[in-house]
Amino acid sequence: MHVPTTAPLAAKPLPFYRQLYFQVVVAIVLGAILGHYEPAFAESLKPLGDAFIKLVKMIIAPVIFLTIVTGIAGMTHLRTVGRVFAKSMAYFLFFSTLALIVGMVVAHVVQPGAGM
């Protein structure tokens, strides 16, 4: 029995104005222009921006957790899981320490709250 198959057609590239990076750049430029020329209207849009940031913060932790769980579940050897865990902890400790040092240096230089 012969089943006719066709090769999938290559997707046509999107026009530049439909690509996400272009839309983000345009939104940033329009936001800067709006904030400069119409600050009262831009201020009235602040609750929308705050809600968007809160939604992004809500989704980040589950996405990271599920990505890690899926990655670990896909590993077949326990030794590989241990290596990935050790590297993850090393990165976490290094960058947490770096963030702490940078925060302390900036706080020492800027001295927030001084003179209040």
C-alpha positions in Angstrom: 0.0 0.0 0.0 1.4 3.4 -1.0 0.6 6.4 1.2 1.3 9.7 -0.7 3.3 12.0 1.4 4.2 15.6 0.8 7.1 17.5 2.3 6.0 20.3 4.6 6.1 23.6 2.9 8.6 26.1 4.3 6.9 28.9 6.2 7.0 32.2 4.6 9.0 34.7 6.6 6.9 37.3 8.4 7.0 40.9 7.3 9.3 43.0 9.5 6.3 44.7 11.2 4.9 41.4 12.4 8.1 40.3 14.1 8.2 40.5 17.8 11.5 42.4 18.2 10.3 45.1 15.9 7.0 45.5 17.8 8.9 45.7 21.1 11.2 48.4 19.8 8.3 50.4 18.4 6.4 50.1 21.8 9.5 51.3 23.7 9.9 54.3 21.4 6.2 55.2 21.5 6.2 54.8 25.3 9.2 57.2 25.6 7.5 59.7 23.3 4.2 59.5 25.1 5.9 59.8 28.5 7.8 62.9 27.3 5.0 64.8 25.6 1.9 63.6 27.5 3.1 62.7 31.0 -0.4 62.9 32.6 -1.8 60.4 30.1 1.3 58.2 30.5 0.8 58.3 34.3 -2.8 57.2 33.8 -1.5 54.0 32.1 0.7 53.1 35.1 -1.8 50.6 36.5 -1.7 48.6 33.3 2.1 48.5 33.3 2.1 47.5 37.0 -0.4 44.8 36.3 1.7 43.5 33.4 4.8 43.4 35.6 3.0 41.5 38.3 1.7 39.0 35.8 5.2 38.4 34.4 6.5 38.0 38.0 3.8 35.4 38.7 4.6 33.3 35.7 8.4 33.3 36.0 8.8 31.0 39.0 6.5 28.2 37.7 8.2 28.4 34.2 11.7 28.1 35.7 10.6 25.3 38.1 8.9 23.3 35.3 11.8 23.8 33.0 14.2 22.4 35.6 11.9 19.5 36.4 11.4 18.6 32.8 15.2 18.7 32.2 15.9 16.5 35.1 13.2 14.1 34.2 14.7 13.7 30.7 18.1 12.7 32.1 18.7 9.0 32.2 21.8 8.8 34.3 21.9 9.8 37.9 25.5 11.0 37.6 24.4 13.5 35.0 21.7 14.8 37.4 24.3 15.2 40.1 26.6 17.1 37.8 23.8 19.5 36.7 22.8 20.0 40.3 26.4 20.8 41.3 26.8 23.3 38.4 23.5 24.9 39.2 24.4 25.4 42.9 27.8 26.8 41.9 26.2 29.3 39.6 23.6 30.2 42.2 26.2 30.8 44.9 28.6 32.7 42.6 25.9 35.1 41.3 24.2 35.5 44.6 27.6 36.5 46.2 28.3 38.8 43.2 24.9 40.5 43.6 25.5 40.9 47.4 28.9 42.5 46.8 27.6 44.8 44.1 24.6 45.8 46.3 26.9 46.5 49.3 29.3 48.6 47.2 26.5 50.6 45.6 24.9 51.2 49.0 28.2 52.3 50.5 28.8 54.7 47.6 25.3 56.1 47.1 24.4 56.0 50.9 20.6 55.9 50.5 18.8 57.7 53.3 21.8 59.8 54.3 20.8 63.2 55.5 17.2 62.4 56.2 
